[in-house]
C-alpha cells in the first residue's frame, strides 16, 4: 500500500514538473485567431498589456494624468477620470 502511494506521488510530481516546463514553450508559438476565437484572443491581449504595464501579476497600476492619445491601451480610454 505504501509503495503504491509513493508511486502515485512520484507520478503526480513528474506531471506537474513536465507541465511547468512545457507551458512556456506552448505560449511562445503563435496561435491562429479566427472569428470564433477573436473575443478570447483580444481579452488575453488586453490582460497581457495590463500585466506588462503594471510590472507583473497582482500589482496595481494607474495613470496619474490623462492618457496621451498615442499611448491608449484600449480603443477608447476614459480620459475624464484619473
Secondary structure, 3 states (H helix, E strand, C coil): CHHHHHHHHHHHHHHHHHHHHHHHHHHHCCCCCCCCCHHHHHHHHHHHHHHHHHCCCCCCCCCCCCCCHHHCCCCCCCCCCC
